Amino acid sequence: MKVIAFNGSPRKGGNTELLLKEAVKAIEQAGSTVQTFVLNSMNIEPCQDCGGCDETGACIIRDDMDQIYDAIRTADRIILASPIFFFSLSAQAKAMVDRCQSFWCEKYLLKRPIKGGAFGRKGLLLLVGGMKKELGAQCSEECAKAFFRTVSVPEHGTLCYLDVDKKGDILNHPTALKEAFEAGGKLVESRVKP
């Protein structure tokens, strides 16, 4: 089973990364490896809405998204982890999501969605935010849902923790790390299609 993860946080060793590491730990203990993309350290240009992918389903911008496109296309499981900034995903995560417009064109204009393998395609969304209002989580969830459906992930689970702001605060949350670990394990439970 191929598992990929996107760390959308700019803060090294922050709450988002700590949550993601717990999910990854469970996946690795279950026998799968995880390819993690630290989006803040990658060269990802923003989408230019140039229409270059409309007829081919392929982005014409050449940068680090090239390796992400290949990984998304062949993944069985996708994890997106992001802090909530201004009621949305981080700029790093959003830039990657926006560049998946090429998958949108491929799926909806060209009628060539990504096909699932023997394990199907599932996702996991991990969100952490300093705010207390649920609206930030809801907006981030909707953005991530659009991403998952565009890359042909028909279902995903979500863990969201609000009022967690300072670096390392997630370690003081009574259930977050345990829940992230459990969600990672659940994500790779294999039910092979007949």
trRosetta pair geometry for C-beta under 8 A, 3 or more apart (Angstrom, degrees):
i j d omega theta_ij theta_ji phi_ij phi_ji
1 32 5.0 -49 73 -107 100 132
1 76 4.7 -97 -159 64 79 150
1 77 6.5 37 163 -4 111 112
1 119 5.2 67 -113 -52 101 170
1 188 5.8 147 98 -146 155 97
1 190 6.3 -141 -57 -86 136 115
2 32 7.9 -176 -100 -163 14 114
2 35 7.8 -8 -172 8 87 113
2 74 5.9 -13 89 129 166 86
2 75 5.1 -126 110 -126 105 48
2 76 5.0 122 51 5 70 91
2 77 7.3 -180 95 29 49 74
3 27 5.6 -117 94 -176 174 147
3 32 5.2 81 -2 142 125 132
3 33 7.1 -178 47 92 98 41
3 34 4.6 -48 100 -106 111 75
3 35 7.3 160 93 21 57 68
3 75 6.8 72 -126 -155 19 99
3 76 6.8 -49 -70 63 58 87
3 77 4.3 -15 -112 69 82 111
3 78 7.8 -176 -156 -75 57 29
3 79 7.2 30 180 -9 98 104
3 187 7.5 91 -123 123 126 122
3 188 6.6 -46 -69 -85 136 115
4 34 7.0 141 -111 -164 21 69
4 35 4.9 -26 -112 68 77 94
4 36 7.6 157 -166 -87 56 32
4 37 7.0 21 -179 -9 102 104
4 71 4.8 111 -100 162 155 116
4 72 7.0 -102 62 -79 155 50
4 75 4.6 -78 9 -103 111 137
4 77 7.4 168 28 90 57 62
4 78 5.6 -9 68 -114 91 69
4 79 7.2 -159 102 29 47 74
5 20 6.1 130 171 -165 137 115
5 23 7.5 148 -112 94 140 119
5 24 6.3 -71 -18 -80 163 109
5 34 5.4 20 -6 177 116 118
5 35 7.3 172 24 85 71 45
5 36 4.5 -21 70 -109 105 77
5 37 7.0 -175 90 24 52 69
5 78 7.6 155 -90 -165 39 47
5 79 4.0 -10 -115 64 85 112
5 80 7.8 -172 -157 -71 58 26
5 81 6.7 17 -178 -1 101 110
6 36 7.7 168 -83 -158 19 62
6 37 5.1 -17 -110 65 66 104
6 39 5.9 39 -170 -44 94 115
6 78 7.6 14 -5 -177 101 90
6 79 6.8 -171 26 96 63 63
6 80 5.0 -2 57 -117 112 63
6 81 6.6 -178 88 30 61 69
6 82 7.9 -2 111 -55 100 91
6 93 6.5 114 134 -120 124 87
6 96 6.3 -168 -151 100 146 165
7 16 6.6 130 -157 127 81 110
7 17 5.8 40 -148 -98 131 79
7 20 5.6 -130 -96 33 95 175
7 36 6.1 36 -17 180 108 107
7 37 6.9 -168 25 89 74 50
7 38 4.9 -16 63 -112 120 61
7 39 6.4 -161 81 6 58 83
7 40 7.7 -60 108 5 93 94
7 81 5.5 -15 -113 70 53 114
8 16 6.9 -91 63 170 70 155
8 39 5.3 7 -110 31 54 140
8 40 7.9 110 -168 -39 32 86
8 80 6.8 27 -22 -175 124 79
8 81 6.1 -174 19 91 85 55
8 82 3.6 -12 68 -98 135 88
8 83 7.2 -142 99 19 93 64
8 89 6.1 -39 153 -178 161 102
8 90 4.6 161 147 46 103 117
8 92 4.9 166 -160 89 69 100
8 93 2.9 4 -132 -59 146 106
8 94 8.0 90 -157 -14 134 56
8 96 7.4 -124 -101 24 102 128
9 14 5.2 -140 161 62 148 127
9 15 7.7 174 -109 61 157 64
9 16 3.8 161 -45 58 136 139
9 17 5.8 -110 55 -38 138 86
9 40 7.0 -49 101 -28 40 129
9 81 7.1 -44 -17 122 99 95
9 82 6.7 167 -56 -138 69 41
9 83 5.2 84 -106 -16 94 102
9 90 6.3 155 -99 -32 39 163
9 92 7.4 -83 12 51 4 139
10 40 4.5 136 -113 -107 61 141
10 90 6.6 -173 -16 -173 89 142
10 91 8.0 17 -43 51 122 96
10 92 6.1 158 -61 -24 83 135
11 14 3.3 61 103 -41 115 141
11 15 7.8 29 84 19 132 69
11 16 7.3 114 58 30 98 105
11 17 7.4 -133 94 -6 75 115
11 83 7.4 54 19 -33 114 144
11 167 6.3 -141 169 -101 136 105
12 17 7.0 30 -158 -26 35 163
13 17 5.9 -81 -102 73 13 143
13 18 7.4 46 -175 -54 49 91
13 167 7.0 47 106 -170 88 116
13 168 7.8 -5 143 -66 93 86
14 17 5.4 96 54 15 61 102
14 18 7.0 -115 112 -7 32 95
14 83 7.3 -29 125 -60 139 126
14 167 5.2 -84 -116 -125 75 84
14 168 7.7 -97 -140 -39 43 50
15 18 5.7 -55 -145 35 30 112
15 19 6.5 30 157 -17 64 105
15 83 7.1 91 67 -94 104 100
15 128 4.4 -162 118 156 121 163
15 161 7.6 -125 167 81 128 128
15 164 5.5 142 -147 139 159 117
15 167 7.0 -144 -31 -134 81 40
15 168 7.1 -125 -72 -40 76 11
15 169 6.1 -24 -84 54 125 81
15 170 3.9 128 -142 -23 93 122
16 19 5.9 -57 -153 36 30 109
16 20 6.3 27 153 -17 65 110
16 81 5.0 138 -179 152 96 104
16 82 6.3 -14 -133 -156 142 8
16 83 5.1 -97 -47 -51 130 77
16 126 6.8 131 -150 116 74 110
16 128 5.2 -145 -73 29 72 124
17 20 5.6 -56 -145 39 32 112
17 21 6.2 37 156 -25 66 104
17 81 7.6 125 -83 124 35 142
18 21 5.8 -50 -147 30 29 113
18 22 7.0 32 153 -20 60 100
18 168 7.4 103 -41 -115 154 48
18 170 5.2 164 80 75 132 132
18 171 6.7 -81 178 -59 159 84
18 177 7.2 -59 148 -97 100 101
19 22 5.9 -56 -160 29 34 110
19 23 6.8 28 150 -13 66 104
19 81 6.3 172 87 -143 107 127
19 126 4.9 169 124 -179 129 137
19 128 6.3 178 -11 -47 145 124
19 159 7.2 -166 -172 99 131 129
19 161 7.5 -168 -85 13 143 131
19 170 6.0 -90 -52 180 94 159
19 176 6.4 -71 -102 162 102 108
19 177 7.2 -130 -109 -99 58 57
19 180 4.6 -162 -164 -99 75 155
20 23 5.8 -56 -153 37 37 110
20 24 6.1 35 152 -18 70 109
20 36 7.4 107 153 -131 129 129
20 79 6.8 134 -136 137 93 134
20 81 4.2 -76 -75 -36 115 171
20 126 6.0 -175 -75 62 73 158
20 180 7.5 -93 -65 -172 17 135
21 24 5.6 -55 -143 41 32 112
21 25 6.2 43 154 -30 65 103
22 25 5.6 -47 -148 27 31 117
22 26 6.9 29 155 -16 61 101
22 177 4.9 -174 -89 -159 156 72
22 178 7.9 -84 -177 -57 144 14
22 180 3.9 83 85 98 124 116
22 181 4.5 -81 169 -61 99 77
22 184 6.7 -170 121 -9 63 136
23 26 6.0 -56 -158 34 33 109
23 27 6.6 30 148 -18 65 108
23 79 6.2 149 120 -131 145 153
23 81 7.9 -174 30 -70 140 127
23 124 6.5 176 -158 120 148 153
23 126 6.7 -130 -21 -58 146 140
23 180 4.8 -87 -51 170 84 87
23 181 6.7 -140 -83 -91 38 29
23 183 5.8 -40 -112 84 105 94
23 184 3.3 158 -163 -68 59 113
23 187 7.3 42 -171 7 106 140
24 27 5.5 -56 -149 37 36 113
24 28 6.2 33 155 -17 69 106
24 34 4.8 -116 -138 46 97 160
24 36 6.8 -20 -99 -65 146 126
24 79 7.8 -132 -68 43 81 164
24 184 6.3 -111 -32 -134 18 146
25 28 5.9 -58 -148 38 28 108
25 29 6.3 27 154 -18 64 108
25 181 6.3 -37 74 -118 108 93
25 184 6.9 98 57 85 59 162
26 29 5.6 -55 -146 38 31 112
26 30 6.4 29 153 -19 64 107
26 180 8.0 -179 -3 126 128 63
26 181 4.6 137 -53 -168 122 64
26 182 7.0 -169 -107 -66 162 14
26 183 7.7 131 54 66 155 46
26 184 3.5 132 59 88 117 113
26 185 4.0 -90 171 -50 125 81
26 188 7.9 172 122 25 89 116
27 30 5.7 -59 -153 36 31 111
27 32 5.1 -61 169 70 90 107
27 34 5.4 78 95 -53 140 119
27 77 7.8 -165 -127 95 135 151
27 184 4.7 -96 -35 173 86 104
27 185 7.2 -148 -68 -80 48 41
27 187 6.7 -33 -88 71 107 114
27 188 5.2 116 -130 -20 82 142
28 31 7.7 112 -178 -25 32 8
28 32 6.8 -100 -93 73 36 57
28 33 6.7 44 -109 -109 84 43
28 34 6.5 -82 -59 0 90 103
29 185 7.5 -33 71 -94 108 99
30 185 5.8 147 -53 -131 130 71
30 188 5.0 145 97 89 151 132
30 189 8.0 -96 -152 -72 150 49
32 77 7.9 53 147 34 162 135
32 188 5.2 -140 6 -140 143 150
34 79 7.7 -5 -150 20 126 129
35 71 6.1 -127 94 -137 140 131
37 42 6.6 -1 -178 -39 100 145
37 67 8.0 161 -104 105 123 108
37 68 6.2 46 -105 -98 166 100
37 71 7.3 165 -44 66 127 165
37 96 7.9 127 114 -115 138 152
38 41 4.7 31 101 22 109 112
38 42 7.0 155 87 -24 59 94
39 42 5.5 -64 -149 30 40 115
39 44 6.7 -33 -162 8 88 144
39 92 4.0 132 111 163 119 109
39 93 6.2 148 42 -74 167 50
39 95 7.4 152 177 61 124 105
39 96 5.6 -90 -124 -36 133 132
40 92 5.0 -51 -72 -106 68 154
42 64 4.1 -146 -174 103 103 159
42 68 7.9 76 176 -44 163 121
43 63 4.9 -123 116 -170 94 109
43 64 4.7 126 57 -11 70 112
44 63 6.0 153 -108 115 36 131
44 64 5.6 -75 -65 63 74 102
44 65 5.5 96 -125 -54 91 92
44 68 7.8 21 -100 -1 122 147
44 92 7.7 99 52 -155 131 65
44 95 5.0 125 115 127 118 122
44 96 5.8 -31 -172 -78 164 71
44 99 6.4 -115 -172 -17 107 153
45 48 7.6 -6 137 -40 116 98
45 61 5.3 -121 61 -180 131 146
45 63 5.3 146 -3 -10 95 157
45 65 7.8 -80 37 -12 74 123
45 95 7.7 -166 112 -173 19 118
45 99 7.7 108 76 -89 65 127
46 95 5.3 -90 -96 -130 69 95
46 98 6.3 4 -159 88 73 144
46 99 7.6 -143 -156 -59 29 94
47 95 7.8 179 -12 -155 76 58
47 98 4.1 -127 -3 143 123 105
47 99 5.3 -169 -67 -83 91 54
47 101 5.4 90 -133 -1 144 133
48 52 7.9 41 68 4 110 117
48 61 7.0 136 0 -58 115 128
49 101 7.7 -146 -96 -131 59 175
50 60 7.0 -80 83 45 136 123
51 54 4.8 -16 -168 -17 74 126
52 56 7.9 -33 152 36 62 113
52 59 6.7 67 94 -156 114 43
52 60 3.6 -79 163 -1 149 124
52 61 7.7 129 66 -24 152 71
53 56 6.2 -96 -148 64 48 81
53 57 5.9 40 -179 -138 91 13
53 58 5.8 -163 -123 67 85 27
53 59 5.2 -22 -70 -82 123 48
53 60 7.0 -145 -56 -16 71 79
53 101 6.2 136 57 110 144 90
53 102 3.9 -119 -145 -109 153 79
53 105 4.7 160 127 29 97 153
53 106 7.7 -62 169 -38 108 82
54 105 5.4 -133 -116 -136 33 137
54 109 6.4 -79 -164 137 64 173
55 105 8.0 -42 -9 170 19 132
55 110 7.9 105 -166 -77 30 112
56 105 7.8 39 66 118 45 133
56 110 8.0 4 169 -69 9 149
57 102 5.7 97 177 175 47 79
57 103 7.2 57 -167 -106 93 26
57 105 5.0 -164 -101 98 60 96
57 106 3.0 80 -143 -81 129 90
57 109 7.6 -171 -75 66 87 104
57 110 5.2 -74 -50 17 120 150
57 112 6.4 -66 -62 62 167 122
58 102 5.8 40 -134 -162 12 132
58 106 7.9 72 -46 -68 52 115
59 65 6.5 -14 68 108 155 139
59 69 7.3 -149 21 -74 114 142
59 99 6.3 11 -94 -172 158 89
59 101 7.5 98 -87 66 102 87
59 102 4.3 -96 -46 -51 81 142
61 65 7.0 52 93 40 103 133
61 99 7.5 -91 60 -135 130 114
62 66 6.5 16 -148 -50 64 126
63 66 6.9 167 74 -11 33 91
64 67 6.1 -39 -172 29 64 105
64 68 6.8 63 135 -15 74 104
65 68 5.0 -60 -150 43 49 115
65 69 5.9 58 151 -30 78 97
65 96 7.2 170 -107 -130 96 70
65 99 5.0 -102 -118 145 150 150
66 69 5.9 -47 -150 26 28 113
66 70 7.0 25 154 -13 59 103
67 70 5.9 -53 -154 37 36 111
67 71 6.3 35 151 -19 67 109
68 71 5.5 -57 -146 39 34 112
68 72 6.1 34 157 -20 69 105
68 96 6.5 -119 -175 -148 165 108
68 99 7.9 73 82 95 137 128
69 72 6.0 -56 -146 36 27 108
69 73 6.3 29 156 -23 63 110
69 102 7.3 -17 -116 78 125 137
69 103 7.9 -173 -133 -56 87 101
70 73 5.8 -57 -149 33 28 114
70 74 6.5 -2 164 4 64 113
71 74 6.6 -77 -148 48 25 91
71 75 6.0 40 158 -48 66 110
72 75 5.8 -47 -139 11 28 119
72 78 6.8 33 -126 -99 75 136
72 100 7.4 -150 -166 -114 175 113
72 103 7.2 -74 122 -74 141 145
72 114 7.6 -108 136 -83 85 164
72 151 5.2 -80 179 -151 121 137
73 114 5.8 -151 -137 -121 60 124
75 78 5.2 85 122 -66 148 88
75 121 7.2 82 103 -130 78 99
76 116 7.5 81 -129 -157 68 83
76 117 5.9 -69 -92 47 98 114
76 119 4.3 30 -158 75 134 127
76 120 7.1 78 -160 76 86 41
76 121 6.2 -137 -159 -102 40 57
76 122 7.6 9 150 27 68 76
77 119 7.6 -53 -39 124 89 133
77 121 7.4 179 -80 -153 35 52
77 122 5.5 -13 -114 68 79 81
77 123 7.0 155 -164 -93 59 38
77 124 7.4 19 -180 -2 101 100
77 187 5.4 100 -153 159 139 109
77 188 6.2 -68 -35 -83 163 76
78 121 7.4 15 -1 -173 102 95
78 122 7.8 -173 30 97 69 39
78 123 4.7 -24 71 -109 87 92
78 124 7.6 -174 96 28 47 65
78 148 7.1 177 79 -117 126 84
78 151 7.0 37 -12 100 169 139
78 153 5.7 -97 38 -77 121 149
78 156 7.9 -53 75 -104 89 121
79 123 6.9 159 -86 -163 35 68
79 124 4.6 -15 -112 66 82 100
79 125 7.8 175 -158 -79 57 27
79 126 6.8 19 -177 -3 101 108
79 184 7.8 -1 -88 -108 144 84
79 187 7.3 3 -73 -147 102 169
80 89 7.9 -40 160 -123 121 135
80 93 6.6 97 -172 -150 104 122
80 123 6.9 7 3 -174 96 117
80 124 7.5 178 29 89 60 53
80 125 5.3 -12 68 -113 96 70
80 126 7.3 -174 95 29 48 70
80 144 5.6 -178 86 -139 145 114
80 147 6.8 78 -66 96 163 145
80 148 7.6 -121 0 -65 133 95
81 125 7.8 157 -85 -165 42 42
81 126 4.0 -7 -113 65 85 113
81 127 7.8 -164 -151 -68 51 36
82 89 4.5 -6 149 -146 165 85
82 90 5.0 -153 -160 6 101 94
82 92 7.8 -175 -122 72 100 90
82 93 4.2 -34 -98 -30 132 162
82 126 7.4 141 21 85 50 68
82 127 6.1 -11 70 -109 76 70
82 128 8.0 -165 103 31 38 72
82 140 6.9 -160 87 -162 122 125
82 144 7.7 -164 24 -78 130 120
83 90 5.4 65 55 -59 84 113
83 127 7.6 98 -141 -160 19 61
83 128 5.4 -47 -112 75 66 85
83 129 6.4 122 -175 -89 69 60
84 87 6.9 10 177 -112 103 17
84 88 7.0 137 -156 61 69 20
84 89 7.4 -54 -112 -94 51 30
84 127 5.6 50 -50 -175 102 106
84 128 6.9 -154 1 88 85 34
84 129 3.2 -23 46 -83 120 121
84 130 7.8 -150 68 20 94 60
84 131 6.7 -84 100 26 126 109
84 136 4.6 92 163 157 140 116
84 137 6.5 -66 -87 -79 154 54
84 140 5.1 -91 -111 -50 98 149
84 160 8.0 49 -43 -151 130 105
84 162 7.8 -19 33 -104 146 80
85 88 6.3 -39 72 67 68 73
85 89 7.4 0 34 128 89 22
85 90 5.2 81 3 -103 125 58
85 91 7.1 -44 69 -23 151 74
86 136 7.9 177 127 -123 14 105
87 135 6.0 -30 -124 124 115 92
87 136 4.4 -115 -109 -112 57 68
87 139 4.4 38 166 51 92 153
87 140 7.1 -150 170 -40 44 83
88 94 6.5 31 145 -75 118 133
88 136 7.7 -96 -23 -154 33 74
88 139 5.6 -69 -81 126 64 115
88 140 5.7 149 -148 -87 28 74
88 143 6.0 68 -150 -21 87 158
89 93 4.0 -102 165 91 121 124
89 94 4.8 153 85 -58 107 84
89 97 6.7 89 65 -5 158 144
89 140 5.5 123 -57 -139 65 90
89 143 5.5 -131 -11 101 110 142
89 144 6.7 125 -66 -61 125 89
90 93 4.7 90 55 12 82 100
90 94 6.7 -152 91 -6 39 90
91 94 5.6 -58 -138 42 29 110
91 95 6.2 37 159 -27 65 103
92 95 6.1 -50 -150 27 25 111
92 96 7.0 20 152 -12 58 105
93 96 5.9 -59 -157 37 35 109
93 97 6.2 33 149 -18 69 109
94 97 5.4 -53 -143 39 36 113
94 98 6.0 38 157 -22 68 105
94 143 7.2 -37 -108 173 91 144
95 98 5.9 -53 -145 36 27 111
95 99 6.5 25 156 -17 61 108
96 99 5.9 -61 -153 36 30 110
96 100 7.2 38 147 -29 61 99
97 100 5.7 -51 -165 17 38 116
97 143 6.7 54 153 163 167 99
97 144 7.7 -100 -104 -102 142 49
97 146 7.7 77 -178 89 121 97
97 147 4.5 -74 -134 -92 105 125
98 101 6.4 -3 171 -31 53 103
99 102 7.2 -8 163 4 61 101
100 103 4.7 -26 -177 26 83 117
100 104 6.7 95 128 -23 75 90
100 147 6.1 91 51 -140 155 81
100 150 5.6 111 133 111 120 135
100 151 6.1 -63 -161 -58 137 104
101 104 5.1 -48 -154 32 43 119
101 105 6.5 45 149 -19 69 99
102 105 5.7 -48 -150 34 35 111
102 106 6.4 36 150 -20 64 106
103 106 5.4 -53 -145 38 35 114
103 107 6.0 28 157 -16 68 109
103 114 7.1 -23 -149 -28 112 113
103 150 5.2 102 102 148 112 95
103 151 5.2 -3 159 -91 163 68
103 152 7.8 -124 178 -9 120 87
104 107 6.0 -61 -144 41 26 105
104 108 5.8 -17 175 18 66 116
104 109 7.8 59 128 -5 66 97
104 150 4.8 -39 -78 -146 81 117
105 108 6.9 -70 -122 54 18 82
105 109 4.7 -24 -160 28 63 126
105 110 6.4 50 145 -6 70 103
106 109 7.4 -2 -46 51 10 86
106 110 5.2 -40 -144 48 40 124
106 112 5.1 -69 175 74 84 97
106 113 7.4 129 119 -94 89 31
106 114 7.9 58 110 -45 130 75
107 110 7.5 48 10 54 11 80
107 111 7.6 30 177 -114 32 19
107 112 6.8 -100 -92 72 35 48
107 113 4.3 52 -127 -94 91 75
107 114 7.4 -46 -82 -4 105 71
107 150 6.4 -173 25 -161 149 56
107 152 6.7 -176 -104 -56 132 95
108 111 7.6 15 -165 -71 13 50
113 152 4.8 124 175 -85 104 126
114 121 7.3 73 107 -58 114 161
114 151 6.3 4 18 -178 142 59
114 152 4.0 -158 57 31 92 142
115 152 7.5 -53 -62 156 15 161
116 119 7.4 -118 174 78 100 52
116 120 4.5 9 173 -139 145 41
116 121 4.4 -128 -106 -15 105 92
116 152 6.9 -150 -53 142 84 115
117 120 7.5 -104 63 -28 53 16
117 121 7.9 96 21 -58 70 81
118 192 5.4 -10 163 -144 102 90
118 193 6.0 -147 -160 32 53 92
119 190 5.8 -68 -120 -133 107 91
119 191 7.8 107 -144 57 65 51
119 192 6.7 -49 -88 -102 60 61
119 193 7.8 -154 -84 -9 14 89
120 154 7.9 -67 180 35 110 110
120 191 7.9 -3 13 73 124 88
120 193 6.6 115 -46 -45 93 114
121 151 7.9 -140 169 122 146 83
121 152 5.8 69 60 119 160 83
121 153 4.7 -114 137 -107 108 64
121 154 6.8 103 77 9 94 77
122 153 6.4 99 -144 -160 13 97
122 154 8.0 -48 -96 56 56 68
122 155 5.7 -26 -125 80 83 86
122 156 6.5 146 -179 -94 65 57
122 157 8.0 26 171 -5 108 86
122 187 6.2 -172 106 -154 122 76
123 148 4.7 -115 19 -125 163 124
123 153 4.3 60 -30 163 116 148
123 155 7.2 -179 32 103 80 42
123 156 3.3 -30 78 -103 97 114
123 157 7.5 -168 99 26 58 57
124 156 6.0 -164 -70 -164 23 91
124 157 5.2 -8 -116 61 74 90
124 158 7.7 165 -163 -84 53 34
124 159 7.6 8 -177 6 96 97
124 183 5.7 127 -142 152 133 113
124 184 7.2 -132 50 -90 180 53
124 187 5.1 -56 -43 -90 129 137
125 141 6.8 123 116 -120 159 68
125 144 4.7 86 -115 149 138 157
125 148 7.7 -86 -55 -47 111 132
125 156 5.7 72 -17 144 95 128
125 157 7.1 -159 29 96 73 46
125 158 4.4 -12 66 -110 108 80
125 159 7.3 180 92 31 61 57
125 160 7.8 -2 116 -62 100 88
126 158 7.9 179 -75 -154 29 53
126 159 5.4 -3 -116 64 67 100
126 160 7.9 166 -163 -82 36 48
126 180 6.5 46 -117 -121 128 108
126 183 7.9 150 -80 93 98 150
127 137 6.0 136 110 -129 149 82
127 140 5.4 118 -122 115 142 146
127 141 7.3 -78 -27 -65 154 76
127 144 7.9 -124 -62 -24 115 151
127 158 7.0 4 5 -169 110 97
127 159 7.1 -179 31 95 69 53
127 160 4.1 -4 67 -115 111 84
127 161 7.1 175 96 27 64 58
128 160 7.6 -174 -73 -155 34 53
128 161 5.1 -6 -115 64 73 98
128 164 5.3 -71 -165 83 98 123
128 170 6.3 -51 -125 -77 141 125
129 136 5.3 166 -178 119 170 139
129 137 6.7 -139 17 -67 139 79
129 140 7.7 -169 -52 -16 132 153
129 160 7.5 -2 10 -173 103 94
129 161 7.4 168 28 91 61 54
129 162 5.2 -15 70 -117 95 68
129 163 7.9 28 96 -17 70 30
129 164 7.0 85 65 52 30 79
129 165 7.9 0 153 -85 39 71
130 162 7.8 9 110 -166 7 61
130 163 6.9 41 -169 -126 38 23
130 164 6.6 -105 -93 76 49 36
130 165 3.1 60 -117 -96 108 100
131 136 4.9 105 62 0 142 152
131 162 6.0 -55 86 -155 62 105
131 163 7.3 -65 106 -65 23 53
132 162 5.7 116 -124 147 33 121
132 163 5.0 41 -92 -68 79 101
133 136 5.8 100 85 -4 88 95
133 162 7.6 -155 51 -156 30 147
134 137 5.4 -58 -163 41 55 112
134 138 5.9 55 143 -25 82 105
134 162 7.3 -94 -89 -43 50 160
135 138 5.5 -55 -145 37 34 113
135 139 6.2 32 159 -18 68 105
136 139 6.1 -55 -145 37 28 107
136 140 6.3 25 157 -15 62 111
136 162 7.3 127 66 -112 118 114
137 140 5.8 -60 -147 41 29 110
137 141 6.0 34 154 -24 65 109
137 160 4.5 87 -140 174 124 155
137 162 6.3 -80 -47 -62 122 115
138 141 5.6 -54 -146 35 28 115
138 142 6.5 28 156 -20 63 104
139 142 5.9 -54 -151 33 31 110
139 143 6.6 30 153 -17 63 105
140 143 5.8 -55 -152 36 33 111
140 144 6.3 28 154 -14 67 109
140 160 7.7 140 77 -116 127 127
141 144 5.8 -59 -146 41 29 108
141 145 6.1 35 154 -26 65 106
141 158 5.9 18 -121 -127 108 160
141 160 7.3 -59 -65 -60 109 142
142 145 5.5 -48 -144 32 31 115
142 146 6.6 35 154 -20 62 101
143 146 5.9 -54 -157 32 31 112
143 147 6.8 31 146 -18 63 104
144 147 5.4 -51 -152 34 38 115
144 148 6.3 36 153 -19 70 103
144 156 7.5 -114 138 94 108 155
144 158 7.7 127 88 -103 143 113
145 148 5.8 -52 -145 37 32 109
145 149 6.2 25 159 -13 66 108
145 156 7.4 -158 -107 45 65 124
146 149 6.2 -57 -143 41 27 105
146 150 6.1 31 156 -24 62 111
147 150 5.8 -61 -150 34 26 113
147 151 6.6 1 163 2 64 108
148 151 6.4 -72 -149 48 27 93
148 153 4.0 -79 -171 73 86 115
148 154 8.0 -156 143 -38 101 8
148 156 4.9 -91 -132 -23 164 139
149 152 7.5 36 -175 -83 35 22
149 153 6.8 -91 -72 62 29 66
149 154 7.1 62 -115 -108 71 43
153 156 5.9 47 137 -56 120 106
157 183 5.8 -155 104 -149 141 110
157 186 7.2 44 -13 96 162 127
157 187 7.2 -121 27 -82 123 90
159 176 7.6 124 165 -146 126 73
159 179 5.7 151 -128 128 136 117
159 180 6.1 -155 83 -87 168 71
159 183 5.7 -110 -35 -40 129 163
161 164 4.8 16 130 2 109 141
161 170 6.5 97 97 -118 158 97
161 173 6.1 -31 -149 -111 142 161
161 176 5.3 11 -80 -108 150 126
164 169 4.7 176 -160 103 75 118
164 170 5.3 60 -174 -77 140 72
164 173 6.3 -24 -96 -61 130 124
164 176 7.6 67 -87 -75 159 161
165 169 6.1 47 49 8 45 159
166 169 4.7 107 61 -45 76 114
168 171 5.3 -24 -180 10 75 119
168 172 7.8 68 136 -12 75 94
169 172 5.7 -56 -167 33 53 110
169 173 7.3 68 139 -37 71 90
170 173 5.3 -31 -159 3 50 120
170 176 5.2 -106 -169 102 90 155
170 177 7.1 118 144 -56 97 87
171 177 7.2 34 -118 -44 50 131
173 176 3.8 44 93 -5 138 119
173 177 7.3 143 72 -13 100 78
175 178 5.5 -74 -162 52 58 110
175 179 5.2 54 146 -27 91 112
176 179 5.9 -64 -146 39 25 108
176 180 6.2 23 159 -19 65 107
177 180 5.7 -52 -145 35 31 111
177 181 6.4 34 154 -19 64 105
178 181 5.7 -55 -151 35 30 113
178 182 6.3 28 153 -16 65 108
179 182 5.6 -54 -145 39 33 111
179 183 6.1 35 155 -22 66 106
180 183 5.7 -53 -144 36 30 112
180 184 6.5 34 154 -21 63 103
181 184 5.9 -54 -153 32 29 112
181 185 6.6 27 152 -15 63 106
182 185 5.7 -56 -151 38 33 111
182 186 6.2 32 153 -19 67 108
183 186 5.6 -53 -143 38 32 112
183 187 6.3 44 153 -33 63 102
184 187 5.7 -49 -152 22 30 118
184 188 7.3 3 161 1 60 104
185 188 6.7 -77 -159 44 30 92
185 189 7.2 51 147 -48 65 88
186 189 5.7 -28 -157 -9 41 115
